[in-house]
Amino acid sequence: MDIAFLIDPLESLKAYKDSSVLMMREAASRGHRIHCFEQSAMRWSGGQVLASAVRIEPAADDHDWYREKEASDGALTRFDAVLMRKDPPFDMEYVYCTYLLELAQAQGLAVYNSPRSLRDFNEKLSIARFPQFTAPTLVTRKSDDIRAFLATEGKIVLKPLDGMGGSSVFVIDAADPNIGVIIETLTQFESRTVMAQKYLPAIRQGDKRVLLIDGVPAPYALARIPKEGESRGNLAAGGRGVAQPLSARDREIAEGVGATVKAHGLLIVGLDVIGENLTEVNVTSPTCMREILDQTGCNVAAMVLDVIEAKATAK
């Protein structure tokens, strides 16, 4: 198969921890040809979505992890599958990219994750589809709403709806002297909608990443434990990743969400679970596969390739 990855610049990827690189290596080990291209390489012309791409051969060396082979240009449908692995920001260029991918999908291209569902499943707001698993949550742009929610809950997490890696996430309590400026900054003076959630002390035991592959949970989660003096467990914010078997509650949440995301064409999904509660549904470019593999030997990338191969065979 010819499998293409729509991705950030190859030289920017950190191969020692990147889930996309792990999937490329797994695909190559099975004899598939790997191609890569960026958003800027796409265009619509003559009734087709076109893109220039480069074929690469992944290597085992994390410091020099790929060799560029030949370049190609033409319809996206020349590939057997495209994996959309572009990191946020989820800006209008990202949205335009999903429109182009959806046009190619209509012409028979297999695209993972579904371009339409990438737009429909905001990674923060999608938890509203599963209220039975969530902590008290508010979505608003109004300062008075946030202050009332804070008064009720005592301590809250406030975050933008379009962030990643723990960026611009604040923990505030009723005694915080900066409440006003934090709310003004995040809402941009009530012009931007944000999410507030009840603070969950279980974050000290880790913000668990539970991976769903075609709706099926991987057997291990990665608990991202905040560093000393930090309230965020995100690895990008300095958190420490510890792989652990799914708890009964992790599995209950994963199975409760799995059928819905599978029905929407979301092949790779990362659920964020703190304690007993679902806090995010990550669909753009979920990570943590490499950490789980290194610590447990569980190859989540192999689960992904098993599904892609099975879907290609079933066509």
Summary of the structure (lengths in Angstrom):
residues: 315
radius of gyration: 20.0
end to end distance: 13.2
largest distance: 60.9
contacts: 1014
relative contact order: 0.15
helix: 37%
strand: 30%
